[in-house]
Structure formats: structure tokens, C-alpha cells
Amino acid sequence: MENKTVKQTAKAPPEQALNQFGKNNQLKEYHEKRDFNATTEPQGNKRKKQNQNKIFVVQEHHSKRLHYDFRLEHMGVLKSWAVPKGIPESTADKRLAVETEDHPLEYAEFEGTIPEGQYGAGTVTIWDEGNYETKVWNENMIEVTLKGKKLLGRYVLVRLKKGDDKNWLLLKGK
């Protein structure tokens, strides 16, 4: 029997990160878009302790265009949306929120510079963070109560019916 060594490409994540969530790997798309030899972004090797409050984070992301990444912990990952015009702070504001790939929970603590040539190249800083309570979570609507340093109260994400199914509307509730 021949001993073959398989060389892993630079883009391939470590096996422990790929297998962490079992057969339905929620971080597969996240790993495929990143070269962890070039970026300091977290790979997603940690599991969260049970019975802790669910977290949210909003990261200011100076990439090709300034936008804010809105992330909610859900089922072991951070569900993520890019919000080009910032998080609404008034009930009169409605903002487009484009769903992106799931991120590992450790990303909630990530601040730094993603190098040129890498997916999402630019500077990421934490704009707000905290805990949240879920009121509704289904395929077309998510309603949460945020308890952050800047963002407090009810926020609603509603999937837009026209166009790309990744497009949502982010609203501040009354």
C-alpha cells in the first residue's frame, strides 16, 4: 500500500474548523472565501458555553465602501448582514441589509485590518456589541430586542419579496 501525502491548499481551512459543526457545516462559505495564512480573521475553532445570553455585534467595515456588518448569534454561528447606510437609530429609518455568509462566534471580538487581495479587505472595528432577546425568528422575519452600548430596543429584519432573497430591510421598532 502506497503512503500518499495530500497537500492542503492555502485556502483550505483546518479540518477541525470544517468538522466542528458536523455534516451541516455552517461556516463552509466563510472558510472558502478566506486564506487564513494571509488574514488574522478567526477560523471558528471554539464552541460557546451553554446557557449564556445570545450576542450581537455591529462592526464598522471600511472596505471598498464603508458599511456596517450586523451580526446576530444563532445556532452556533453569527448570522450576518452588510448594512451600507448604517444601523437605523430612528423608527423612521429603513435600511437595506444584505445577508452575507455566516461567521464564527469569535468574529464578534474581531477588530483589525484584512489585507489587500483578501475577501473584505479593509479595516474592521467594533461599533457596538451586547446581548439580545429573540421575539421572532423565521425565514422572512427576525425581531430582536438589542441590549448594547449604543443600540437599545427592538429591531426587525424583514426579507424583501422582490429581487435577491439575500436582501432584507432593517428597521428600528417602536
Helices and strands as residue ranges (DSSP letters): H 15-19, H 28-32, E 54-62, E 66-74, E 77-83, E 94-103, G 105-109, E 112-114, E 122-137, E 141-148, E 152-159, E 167-172
